[in-house]
Amino acid sequence: MTVPVIQQARVGAYIMKQRLRGKERYPLVLMLEPLFRCNLACPGCGKIDYEDQVLNKRLSVAECLDAVDECGAPIVSIPGGEPLIHKDIKTIVDGITRRKKFVYLCTNGLLLQKKLDQFSPTPYLTFSVHLDGMKEHHDKAVDQDGTFDQAVAAIHEARRRGFRVNINCTLFDQMNADEAAGFFDFCMNDLGVEGITISPGYAYERAPDQENFLNRRKTKQLFRDLLGRPSAKNWKFSQSTLFMDFLAGNQTYHCTPWGNPTRNIFGWQRPCYLLSEGYAPSFQALMDETDWQSYGTGNYEKCANCMVHCGYEATAVADTVANPLKALKVFLKGVRTDGDMAPEIALDNQRPAEFVFEGLVKTMTQQREEKDALAPKAGAGKASDAA
């Protein structure tokens, strides 16, 4: 695990505070999506085929900062879309870091070099650059030649200027263990980044490419093949030791979807960043009114193959706090890569998938348009009253 001491200390203190308060559900990371628009069209993305009227929507600075305050999580991840497209992204990031929250600004790197002058290095800001393997794999994954070289150049420049830089990597079925190991060596030795945030690809129901996502058994075997290599001791992952142990099949974890709540242009997304089955008007409504027991592997067909960090990292962190000696043992001895795997969660009683997305987006788009249409009238009324 490679996370700055100040971040570890702040997150640890936050978790202990929640436990002392007796809170069963609390967020660790706010997934703040200020827009869905992107300058790429990756086949594995679940956001690219929204209609233009949705892709052109933006969360305002006030909406973003209100979400940060409302949620209270110590870490804010800003995915997208491509956040650097947002004209107010600097103001948003500055507002979050002033609150002493740790920001991971996720970017495909194409605009990063151009935008670096807007930001200043700080322990509270990390550029999390999306790379899905070496040049051949990455450019294929994002469906655009030349993107790997642009991202790599931006990473080198960001590091030269003193910024924290992390690689955000999704492993798909096309990459074998040898190729993934070579990529991790490149990230550590050539790019010299702080760490790698890694996750197996999960099949968004609206992603154009549904064929190249890993199932759970393949995921566990891939990580065993990777982490059993001598060079693995040199790789730094921006995730907990027990999450990596989970990926290698040594822990039977259930998802903690409320650990990474999502706020986007439609509201607070239920139940998680990866599934969109409704929206709550506030963070508290999301936490109080979502039927959490209906989701997760073993509970819902759509969740059967998911092992993604936004669902399971919070579970692993909670286990680390509850069982520090177990986590220390894995840290010292390394992730086990042979022997029996932990039992799989039974899928016998999972409820069938419900495909409600199209209707939800239509409804939420209408509501958003009505809200936007009323905003100028409300502003005019206030101006008139003030006059």
Secondary structure, DSSP 8 states (H G I E B T S, - for coil): ----HHHHHHHHHHHHHHHHTT-S---SEEEE-S----S---TT-SSTTS-HHHHT----HHHHHHHHHHH--SEEEE-SS-GGGSTTHHHHHHHHHHTT-EEEEEE-STTHHHHGGG----TTEEEEEE--SSHHHHHHHHT-TTHHHHHHHHHHHHHHTT-EEEEEEEE-TT--HHHHHHHHHHIIIII--SEEEEEE----TT-S--SS---HHHHHHHHHHHHTSGGGGG--BSS-HHHHHHHTT-------GGGS-EEETTEEEEE-SS-EEEEESSHHHHHHHS-GGG-STTTBGGGTT---HHHHHHHHHHHHHH-HHHHHHHHHH----SS--------TT-B-----HHHHHHHHHHHHHHHHHHHHHHHHHHHHHH-
